[in-house]
Amino acid sequence: MTLQYVPIIDLAPYFSGQPEGKAAVAQAVRQACKDIGFLVITEHQIPAELIQRVSAQTRAFFDMPLAEKRKVDRPSPEMVRGYSAVAEESLSYSLEESAPGDLKESFSIGPSDVPADDYYHNAVAGPHFAPNVWPAEHLLPGFQRAYREYFSAMSELAQSLMRLFALALDLDEHFFDDKIDRHISMFRSLSYPDIKTEVEAGQMRASAHTDYGSLTIVRPDNALGGLQVRNRQGEWVDVPYVADGFVVNIGDLMMQWTNDEWISTLHRVVNPPLASATDNRRQSLVFFHQPNYDTLIECLPGCLPAGSVPRHAAVTSGDHLLAKFVKQTTFGGSKVA
């Protein structure tokens, strides 16, 4: 039976290292990715102290005056770094759908400590290893350290999830290792302000969209909710909140890799009721995992039925990400050369 809801999957049997445990988790992941493209994971081995520290630093950043946050503005539309204010992006434009600017603000970083060799700095690398921009240390002591540590921890968790994906696709567990060892992922913190006044028609905290890369790992900060996914029956269903869990979903590149066997699911963040008397401010920590920029995304072994052709043309991870992000940040108005 096809899942019409987002399942909760315990990763402890996978991390135990026993073949039976790995196989059981891989099977549960396979069903989630085929049926709804979302899952909630527990026992993920990310320290609670790190999550709490990053969450506190994130709230402190978004509490700063707008003028201070503007000092670390995103340098340019294709540069996935720095601050973006409320309504300066619309995720729907990544799907060629128009919508008002999203009711959120964000701060983004990419890889740190980038090596000096040509791979990371040539013309093909483009902006994927651009320097991060940081708020002043005296304003937010420990912010940069916390964010760098979180990026590293999420990179390790993403590698484990990609290995689970490989097992779920009947591939060698390490099939994806050399395709993500110089990944161009992004860690983005999101703040959804409390809203007590009317907004534009169709304006949401995050308009309906799919994610771009291989997978996304989301840590919501509370049970206020709002994240919804559209199941195969066309219904919007809430993603369950688990206090110590992460929400994981696959992105467009994983869907293309699997020749649409796995689905990159449409999702959104809806607004709280205007009549709510409580403070509905919400924040999320979101890690967008993206393979190496030169990884060619083409139909995986075992995902092409005999006598058929792949549903998607091959594309590199870097070209795909750049095109999607520019549409998102320029409301569809710019083209990538």
C-alpha positions in Angstrom: 0.0 0.0 0.0 1.3 3.5 -0.9 2.1 5.7 2.0 -0.1 8.8 2.1 1.6 10.2 5.2 5.2 11.0 6.3 6.7 8.0 8.2 9.0 8.2 11.3 12.1 6.0 10.9 14.6 5.0 13.6 18.2 5.0 12.3 19.6 3.1 15.2 19.6 -0.3 13.5 21.5 1.2 10.6 24.2 2.8 12.8 24.5 -0.5 14.7 26.4 -1.8 11.7 24.6 -5.1 11.6 23.6 -6.2 8.0 20.0 -7.1 9.2 19.5 -3.7 10.8 20.9 -1.8 7.8 18.7 -3.8 5.4 15.5 -3.1 7.5 16.2 0.6 7.6 17.0 0.7 3.9 13.7 -0.9 3.1 11.8 1.6 5.2 13.7 4.4 3.5 13.0 3.0 0.1 9.3 2.9 0.7 9.2 6.5 2.0 11.2 7.8 -0.9 9.1 6.0 -3.5 5.7 6.8 -2.0 5.9 10.3 -0.5 9.6 11.6 -0.7 9.6 12.6 3.0 10.5 10.9 6.2 11.3 11.9 9.8 14.4 10.3 11.3 15.3 9.7 14.9 18.5 8.3 16.6 20.5 10.3 14.0 23.6 10.7 16.3 23.7 14.5 16.0 24.5 15.9 19.5 21.5 17.7 21.2 24.0 20.3 22.6 25.1 21.3 19.1 21.5 21.6 17.9 20.6 23.8 20.9 23.6 26.0 20.5 23.0 26.6 16.8 19.3 27.3 17.4 20.1 29.8 20.1 22.7 31.6 17.9 20.2 31.6 15.1 17.5 33.3 17.2 20.1 35.9 18.4 21.0 36.7 14.8 17.4 37.2 13.6 16.7 39.3 16.7 19.3 41.8 15.6 18.1 45.1 14.0 17.6 44.9 10.2 20.4 47.3 9.6 22.9 44.9 11.3 21.6 41.9 9.4 21.8 43.9 6.1 25.6 44.2 6.7 25.8 40.5 5.7 23.4 40.6 2.7 23.7 38.0 0.0 26.4 39.4 -2.3 24.6 38.5 -5.6 21.6 36.4 -6.8 23.7 33.4 -7.7 25.7 33.6 -4.4 24.2 31.3 -1.8 25.6 33.2 1.1 24.5 35.7 3.7 21.3 37.3 4.6 18.0 37.6 2.7 15.1 39.6 4.2 11.4 38.9 4.4 9.8 38.5 0.9 13.0 38.8 -1.0 12.7 35.3 -2.4 9.8 33.2 -3.8 10.4 29.5 -4.0 7.6 29.0 -6.5 9.6 30.7 -9.2 12.0 27.8 -9.2 9.1 25.8 -10.7 8.2 28.6 -13.1 5.2 29.4 -11.0 4.6 33.0 -9.9 3.8 33.9 -6.3 4.4 36.8 -3.9 7.6 36.9 -1.9 7.9 34.3 0.9 7.2 35.4 4.5 10.6 34.4 5.8 14.1 35.7 6.3 17.2 33.6 6.0 21.0 33.3 6.6 23.0 30.9 4.4 26.5 29.4 4.4 28.3 27.0 2.2 31.6 25.0 2.7 34.3 26.5 4.9 38.0 26.0 4.8 38.0 25.5 1.0 41.3 24.1 -0.3 43.4 26.3 -2.6 43.6 23.9 -5.5 42.1 24.7 -8.9 39.1 22.4 -8.6 37.5 24.8 -6.1 38.3 28.1 -7.8 38.2 27.5 -11.6 35.5 29.0 -13.9 33.4 25.8 -13.8 33.3 25.9 -10.0 31.6 29.3 -10.3 30.2 30.6 -7.0 29.8 27.1 -5.4 32.8 27.6 -3.1 32.4 31.3 -2.6 33.6 32.7 0.8 31.0 32.8 3.5 30.0 36.1 5.0 29.7 36.3 8.8 28.2 38.7 11.3 30.8 40.4 13.5 32.2 38.2 16.2 31.8 40.8 18.9 28.0 41.0 18.1 27.4 37.3 18.1 30.3 35.5 19.9 30.4 31.8 18.8 28.1 32.2 15.9 30.6 31.3 13.2 32.0 28.4 15.2 28.5 26.9 15.8 27.5 27.2 12.1 30.7 25.6 10.9 30.3 22.7 13.3 26.7 22.2 12.3 27.6 22.2 8.6 30.2 19.5 9.3 27.8 17.4 11.3 25.1 17.7 8.7 27.6 16.7 6.0 28.4 13.5 7.9 24.7 12.7 8.4 24.0 13.4 4.7 26.8 10.9 3.8 25.1 8.3 6.0 21.7 9.0 4.4 23.3 8.7 0.9 24.7 5.3 1.9 21.3 4.3 3.1 19.9 5.5 -0.3 22.5 3.3 -2.1 21.4 0.2 -0.1 17.7 1.1 -0.7 18.5 1.2 -4.5 20.3 -2.2 -4.4 23.7 -0.5 -5.0 27.0 -0.8 -3.1 26.7 1.1 0.1 29.5 3.4 -0.9 28.2 4.0 -4.5 27.7 7.7 -3.9 30.8 8.4 -1.8 33.0 9.8 -4.6 30.1 11.8 -6.0 29.6 13.8 -2.8 33.2 14.1 -1.4 33.5 17.7 -2.5 29.8 18.6 -2.2 28.4 22.1 -2.7 25.8 21.9 0.0 24.2 24.8 1.8 23.2 25.3 5.4 20.4 27.9 5.7 18.6 29.1 8.8 15.1 30.4 8.3 13.0 32.7 10.5 9.3 33.0 9.9 8.0 36.1 11.7 4.8 36.2 13.6 2.0 37.5 11.3 -1.0 39.3 12.7 -2.1 41.4 9.6 -3.4 40.5 6.2 -0.9 39.5 3.6 -1.0 39.4 -0.2 -3.2 36.8 -1.8 -1.4 33.5 -2.1 1.5 34.7 0.1 2.9 32.0 2.4 5.8 31.5 4.7 7.3 29.3 1.9 5.4 28.9 -1.3 4.9 25.4 -2.9 8.2 24.1 -4.3 10.4 21.0 -4.6 14.0 21.0 -3.3 16.8 21.0 -5.8 19.5 18.6 -4.7 20.0 15.1 -3.5 18.4 15.5 0.0 17.4 18.0 2.6 17.7 17.7 6.4 15.4 20.0 8.4 15.3 20.8 12.1 12.2 22.7 13.1 12.4 24.5 16.4 9.0 23.7 17.8 5.7 22.0 17.3 3.9 25.0 15.8 3.9 23.2 12.5 3.1 24.6 9.1 5.3 22.3 6.9 3.0 20.3 4.6 3.6 17.9 1.7 1.4 16.9 -1.1 0.8 13.1 -1.2 0.0 11.0 -4.3 -3.7 11.6 -3.8 -3.1 15.3 -4.1 -3.8 16.1 -0.5 -1.7 18.4 1.7 -0.7 16.5 4.8 1.2 17.8 7.8 4.7 16.6 8.5 4.8 15.2 12.0 6.9 17.0 14.6 9.2 14.8 16.7 11.1 16.6 19.4 14.5 15.0 18.8 14.0 14.2 15.1 14.9 15.7 11.7 12.7 15.9 8.7 14.4 14.5 5.6 13.2 14.8 2.0 14.7 14.0 -1.4 15.3 16.6 -4.0 15.0 16.9 -7.8 18.4 15.5 -8.5 17.7 12.3 -6.5 14.4 12.0 -8.4 16.3 12.3 -11.7 19.0 9.9 -10.6 16.3 7.3 -9.9 14.4 8.0 -13.2 11.4 9.2 -11.2 11.2 6.0 -9.1 11.6 8.2 -6.1 9.7 11.4 -5.9 10.8 15.0 -5.1 7.6 16.0 -3.4 5.9 19.4 -3.6 5.8 21.0 -0.1 5.1 24.4 1.5 5.1 26.2 4.8 1.6 27.6 5.5 0.8 30.7 7.6 -0.6 30.5 11.1 -4.1 31.7 11.7 -4.3 35.5 11.8 -6.7 35.2 14.7 -4.1 33.3 16.8 -3.4 35.1 20.1 0.0 33.5 20.6 3.3 34.4 19.2 3.7 32.1 16.1 7.3 33.0 15.3 9.1 29.9 14.0 12.6 29.0 12.8 14.1 26.1 11.1 17.7 24.8 10.4 17.9 23.5 6.9 20.7 21.6 5.3 20.5 21.3 1.5 22.8 18.5 0.4 24.1 18.9 -3.1 26.6 16.5 -4.9 29.9 17.7 -6.3 29.4 20.4 -8.9 30.8 18.1 -11.7 28.8 15.0 -10.7 26.8 14.0 -13.7 23.2 13.1 -12.7 22.0 10.4 -15.0 19.8 7.3 -14.6 21.2 5.0 -12.0 21.8 1.3 -12.7 18.7 -0.7 -12.0 16.3 2.3 -12.5 15.8 1.9 -16.3 13.3 -0.7 -17.4 14.4 -2.8 -20.4 13.6 -1.2 -23.7 12.9 2.3 -22.3 14.9 5.5 -22.3 15.7 7.8 -19.3 13.1 10.3 -18.5 15.6 13.1 -18.0 18.6 14.4 -19.8 21.9 14.2 -17.9 22.8 17.4 -16.0 25.6 18.3 -13.7 24.8 19.0 -10.1 26.3 22.5 -10.3 24.5 23.7 -13.4 21.2 22.5 -12.0 21.6 24.2 -8.6 22.7 27.5 -10.1 19.8 27.7 -12.5 17.2 26.9 -9.8 18.6 29.3 -7.2 18.8 32.3 -9.5 15.1 31.8 -10.4 14.2 31.7 -6.8 16.1 34.8 -5.8 15.2 37.0 -8.8 11.5 35.9 -9.1 12.3 34.3 -12.4 13.7 37.4 -14.0 17.3 36.4 -14.6 18.9 33.9 -16.9 22.1 31.9 -16.2 24.7 32.3 -18.9 
